[in-house]
Amino acid sequence: MTSADASRANWTAMKIIDCLAPMAPRHPWLTRRRLAVLLVALLAVGAASGQPAPDVAAGDGFFQRYTDPDPRGLERDIETARHALAAARAKGDPLSALSIAADLGGMLTTARRESEAREILQPALDEARQLPPSETRGWLLLNLATANQYLHLSEEAAVQFAEALEIARSLPSLELQHYTLHHWGRLLAETGEFERARACFSEALALRVQLDDPRQASSRRALQALDAFEPERPR
């Protein structure tokens, strides 16, 4: 069973638990924690036997994944970025090209085109690694990590989130920090690392409040959703 299978199994189990939890008052032994153990084990057996893990009907199986409210506008922005990237390459301006590639990859992931995003972001990151650490490299790492997250490459994504955060703190770049913390928190929630997810969302929220960034509302919603999503904790 791969880490991606485990992540999908854990997330699917949590969704099923939300449906079964109302039965608990009639069956005292049926706690959320016991359901979690049973369901993850059953899903793991299915994955080991070669049977695919069941799809999650609601929310496409990810924790609070962002959906652009203007998909047509997003597609226009993607095409504009493609032309800008080609122009920067043609002018021999690698720094601008890397920055545009980071933005383009992020937009493609938002458009649910993660594989295409990865094809752009990975070579751009390889190129950026030939230069001193920079905010652009941090954004490339963050956006590649997010694409890998949605491709169910959780371990690879976690390493890239960690590196992006290290760069953000060393520069420092508070904007890159709060974005990375929030996105990493989503991955941690999906892989069942709830305390670490809570720490990421809380730190992201503190930075967004400090910057008076309107995205603080998103971090607050994530913390509230985590409270509802997290399995029963010992009191």
N, C-alpha and C positions, 0 to 999 in steps of 0.2 A: 504494500500500500504506500503510495507516494505521499509527500507532504501536501500536494494539491488535493489528492483524494481525501486526506484527513481533514483538510480545511473545509471541503465541500460537505463531508459527513457531519462535521461539528455544526456547521451553519444550518444544514437541513434539519438536524436533530433539534436545534433551538426553535426553528419554525414549527415543527410538529409539536413540540412541548407547549408552545403558545396555544395550540388548538386543544390539547389534552388537559391543560392545567385546570380548567373548570371542573374536571371530574374529581380533583383531589379532595374536596370536602366530603364526598361520598366514599372515598377510598383513602383513609389516612396514610397508608403506606406509600401512596403514589405521589411522592414529593417531586419537585422539579429536578432536584439533584439525582434522584434515582432514575427518573425518566431520561436525563441526560446520559447517564452511564449506559443504560440499556440501549437507547437509540443509537448512540455513537458506536457501540459495539456491534449492533446489528448492521448498521451501514458499512462498518469496516469489513465485516464478513462478506457483504455483498461486493465491495470493491475488490477484496482479495480473490473472490471467485470469478472475477472478470465481468461481473454485472455492473453497469454504470450506476452511479449514485443518482437518486431521483432528482429531477429538476425542482427548484423552488419556484412556486408559482408567483409569489408576490415579491416585487422589488428586485427581480432577476438574481436573487441569491447573494446580494452584497449589502453591507451596512451603510444605509443612507447615501447611496451613490447619487452623485449630482446629475441632474437632467437639465439641459439648457432649455429655457422657456421659449426660445426662438430658433428652432432647428434650421429654418431656411436662412436666417441671418448667420447662423454658425457655419453653414455650408459656404456662404459667400465669403466669410472671413477665412475659411480654410483655403479657398481658391486664391484669395488675395495674398495670403501668406506663401502659398506655393510660388506665385509669380515673384514675390519679394525675395524669396530664397534663391530662385534661379537668377535673379538680377544681381544679388550679392555675390553669388558664385562667379557670375560672368565678369563682375568688376574686380574680382580678386580680393574680396573683403571678407576674410574668414571669420573675424570676430562678429561682424553683423550676421553672417550666415549661421553661425552657431546659435546666436540669440534667437534668430527667426526660427531655426529648427526646433529649439526648445518650445517656443510658442505653438508652432504647427503640430508638434507631437502631442502637446497637451490638448489642443482642440480636437485632434483626431480621436483621442481616447474619450473625450466627452461625447463625441459623435458615435461611440460604440465601434470604433475601427481600431482596436488596440494593436492588432497585428501590423497594420499599416504604420501606426505610430511607432512601434518598436523598430521597424525597418528604417525609419528616419532617425530616431533618437539614438540607437546603439552606435552607428558609425559616427554620429556627431559627438557622442560622449567619448569615443575612442580618440577622436581628433582633439577634443578639449583636454584630454589627459596629457597631451604633448605640451600643453601650456601650463603656466602657474595656476594654482587653485583660484577660482573666481566664482562670482555669483552666477555667471552663465553656466558653469559646470554644475553648480548646485541645482539650478532649475532643470538642467538636462537629467540629472540623477533623479530628482523628484518626479519628473514626468515619466521617465522610463520605469521607475519603481511602480508608479500608478498603473501604467500599461501592463506591466508584468503581474501586478495584483489581479487585474481583471482578466488576465490570461491564465489565472490559477497557478502562477509561478511564485508562490508565497515566500519561499526561502530566498530566492533571488531578489524579490522586491524588498524584503526586510533589510538585506545587506545594503541595498541602494538607498533606502530611507535613512539608515544610520549614517551613511557617508554624506548624504545631503545635509543632514542635521549638523554633522561635525563641521562641514564647510560653513554653514550658516552661522554657527556660533563663533567660529574663528575669525570671520571677516570684521565685525559681525553684521548680519543682515536680519533684522527683526522680522521683515516681511517673509523672507524665505524660511525663517524659523517657524513662524506660526502656521504657514501653509504645510510645511513638512510634518510638524507635530500633529496637525489635524488629520492629514491623509494617512499618516502612519497609525494613528489611533483607529481609523476605520479598519485597516488590515488586522490590527491586533484584536479588535472586536470579532472579526470574522474567524480568526484562528483560536478564539476562546481565551485569549490572554487579557482578561477583563480589567485586572488591576493596572496593568501597564497601559491599556487603552485609556482608562480613566485618567491616569497621570498625564498622558499625552494631550487629551482633550482639555484638561484643567490648565496645563501650561499654555496651550494655544489660546485658550480663553483669556488668561491673564495678559498675554502679549497683545491680544486684540483689544482688550479694554484699555491697556496702556496707550495704544496707538489710536484709540477711538475709531477702530475699524468696524464697519457695520457687519462684518462676518462674525463678530462675536455672537450674534444670534444663532448662527449655524453651530458654533461650538456648544452653546447652551442646549440647543436641541439634541445634539449628539450625546451630551451627558444625561439628559432626561431619557433618551431612547435607550441608553446603556443600562439605566436603572431598571427599565422594563424588560430588557432583553437578557440581562445577566441571570444565570441560574441562581437558585436559592443559595445564599451564603450562610455559613454557620453563624449563629448569633452569640 
